[in-house]
Amino acid sequence: MKNDTAIFEGHGIRRVYDEKTEMWFFSVVDIIQVLTQQPDYKAAQNYWKVLKHRLKKEGSQSVTNCNQLKLKAADGKNYLTDVANAETLLRLVQSVPSPKAEPIKLWLAKVGYERMQEMADPARSLDRARETWKKHGRSEKWIQQRMTGQETRNKLTDYWATHEIKKGEEYAILTNLIHQEWSGVSVNAHKDLKGLQNQNLRDHMSEAELIFTALAELSTRQIAETVVATGLDENKKAARTGGNIAKRARLELEAQTGKPVVTGENYLPPNKINKIHGAKEG
């Protein structure tokens, strides 16, 4: 987990990045303090305490979706603090009458919830992604493979969403299982191999890595659909089988070419790569 502070109109919003789910989680009280425009942190805590109690009585899912993680307080010590991802916070914001509601929604969309814009305008999101990849020096061939792989990924997660797989942790468990099966390394180990930190692993995959990832996820979905896999345990079996299909293809290719498919190659700027290597050597 990585802790830092994001800034909204001069206010520090504590957040933590969960590598497992690849999500930012923000301090709920920090957001409440901005919305209520309370200079006193204790007053914001009390406001959240009352609001949380009311939302619980109303049966709001937003409170249920809040977690507790350790965040650094003003005294420099870490305390368990209510946190939520941006999707949950966008719902909570609607419960607080505030002139800051719309600005903070836009801010959350920018710093932690990219999917909100994608859902609102998928074509615009794809165009933006394509332009970003071009600026970063990706070839048209690579971009096409990346987008095809994303479409395959979305179809798989759409299946999970309708077959009792919980977003977040269970998605991450299945994703890692598929990846481990086809590549021989976990998602985090693959990111470490490439020297990545908060970057998206798929944005730094080679064409071959993208293709085998897509093959593994396509196979997983089609197997899951065939047996109507429902729930985590049944989808784990489909994930292992689908990943293994791609693994056999990878091993066959490696035997023919003598080159590994999974490598440390990435698209990091040279100065960033040097910093990473320097830190590891030191």
NUZA-490945 format. One record per residue (C-alpha): residue in three letters; x, y, z. Coordinates in steps of 0.2 Angstrom, whole numbers, plus 2048, in hexadecimal, padded with zeros to 3 digits. Each point is the difference from the previous one (the first is absolute). Layout:
% NUZA-490945
AlaXYZ...
***
This chain:
% NUZA-490945
Met800800800Lys8068127FCAsn7FA80F80AAsp8008117FAThr7F6810800Ala7F68077F2Ile7FC8137FFPhe7EE8077FDGlu800813800Gly80D80180DHis7F97F280BGly80A7F0803Ile7F77F07FDArg8087F1807Arg8007F17F5Val8087EF7FETyr8037F67F0Asp7FC7ED802Glu80A7F77F3Lys7F67F0802Thr7F08087F9Glu80980E7F7Met7F580D808Trp80281080APhe7F7801811Phe7FD811807Ser7FD806812Val7ED803802Val80280D80EAsp80C80A7F5Ile7F38007F2Ile7F280580DGln80B80E807Val8018087EFLeu7EE7FD7FCThr7FA808811Gln80D80D7FFGln8057FC812Pro810808805Asp8007F4810Tyr8047EE7FCLys7F77FA80FAla7F08087FAAla8027F77F0Gln8027F0809Asn7F080380ATyr7F78047F0Trp8067F07F8Lys7FB7F680FVal7EE806800Leu7FF7FE7EDLys8067EF801His7F47FB80DArg7F18077F5Leu8067F87F1Lys8027EF809Lys7EE802806Glu7FA8037EEGly8097F17FASer80C8097F5Gln80D7F57F7Ser80C80E800Val8047FF813Thr8027ED7FEAsn80D8037F2Cys80B80B80BAsn8107F7807Gln80C80480ELeu8128037FCLys80F808809Leu8038127FBLys80C80D807Ala7F880C80CAla805812804Asp80B7F980FGly80A7F67F3Lys7F97EF807Asn7F67F47F5Tyr7EE7FC806Leu7F27F67F8Thr7F580B7F6Asp7F07FE7F6Val8058007EEAla7F67FD7F0Asn8047FF7EDAla7FB80E7F5Glu7F17F77FAThr7F97FE812Leu805812804Leu7F68067F1Arg7F07F9807Leu804807812Val8038117F9Gln7ED8007FBSer7FC7FF812Val808810805Pro7F88107FASer80F80B7FBPro80580C7F3Lys8107F67FFAla7F77F07FAGlu8028027EDPro812806801Ile8057F280BLys7F77F37F5Leu80A8077F1Trp8107FF80ALeu7FD7EE806Ala7FD7FB7EELys8118077FBVal80A7F980EGly7F87F0804Tyr7F27FA7F6Glu8057FF7EDArg7F27F47FDMet7F280D803Gln80580A7F1Glu8027EF7F6Met7EE7FB804Ala7F98117FCAsp8098017EFPro8097F07FBAla8058067EEArg808810807Ser80A7F580DLeu8077F57F3Asp80580F7F5Arg80880880FAla8097F0804Arg8067FD7EEGlu807812800Thr8097FE810Trp8087EF7FALys8068097F0Lys80880E80AHis8097F380AGly8077F97F0Arg7F57F07FESer7FE7F97EEGlu7EF7FF7F8Lys8027ED801Trp803800812Ile7F280C803Gln7F47F57F6Gln8067F180AArg7FE809811Met7EE8067FBThr7FB7EE7FAGly8077F9811Gln7F680D80AGlu7F07FB7F6Thr8037EE805Arg803805812Asn7F080A801Lys7F67F17F9Leu8087F580EThr7FC80C80EAsp7EE8037F9Tyr7FE7ED802Trp807800812Ala7F480F804Thr7F17F57FCHis8067F0808Glu803805813Ile8128067FFLys80280F80BLys80980F7F8Gly811805808Glu8087F280AGlu7F87F17F7Tyr8038077EEAla812803806Ile8017EE806Leu7FA7F87F0Thr80B80C7F5Asn80F7FB80ALeu7FC7EE7FEIle7FE8017EDHis81080A7FFGln80A7F480BGlu7FA7F17F7Trp8048067EESer81080A804Gly8087F780FVal80081080ASer7F480A80AVal7FA8117FBAsn80A80880DAla8107F67FCHis7FE8057EDLys7FE812805Asp8107FE80BLeu8097F87F1Lys7FC80F7F5Gly80480D80ELeu7EF806801Gln7F880980FAsn7EF8077FEGln8007FE7EDAsn7F37F57F7Leu8097EF7FCArg7F77FE7EFAsp8068117FBHis8127F9801Met7FD7EF7F8Ser8087FB7F0Glu7F57FB7F1Ala8037ED805Glu7FB803812Leu7F08097FBIle7FC7F27F4Phe8027F280DThr7F780A80EAla7F18027F4Leu8017ED7FBAla7FF7FC812Glu7F280B804Leu7F67FB7F1Ser8027EE804Thr7FB803812Arg7F08097FBGln7FB7F37F3Ile8037F180CAla7F780A80DGlu7F18037F4Thr8007ED7FBVal7FF7FA812Val7F680F806Ala80D80380EThr7F880980EGly809807810Leu812801804Asp8047ED801Glu7F97FB7F0Asn80880F7F7Lys8107FC808Lys8007EF7F7Ala7FC8097EFAla80E80C803Arg80D7F2803Thr7FA7F77F0Gly7FF80F7F5Gly811806806Asn8087EF7FDIle7FA8007EEAla80A8107FELys80F7F980AArg8017F17F4Ala80080C7F1Arg80E80B808Leu80B7F1804Glu7FE7FA7EELeu8058117F9Glu80F80180CAla8067EF7FBGln7FF8057EDThr808811802Gly80C7FE80FLys7F9811807Pro7F6802810Val7EF8097FEVal800807811Thr80D80D801Gly80681080AGlu7FD80B7F0Asn7F680F804Tyr7FB8127F9Leu80780A80FPro8098107FDPro8137FD800Asn80280B810Lys7F37F6809Ile8087F07FCAsn811807806Lys7F8805810Ile7F97EF803His8107F77FCGly80A80C80BAla7F47FD80FLys8017ED7FEGlu8138007FFGly80280B80F
***
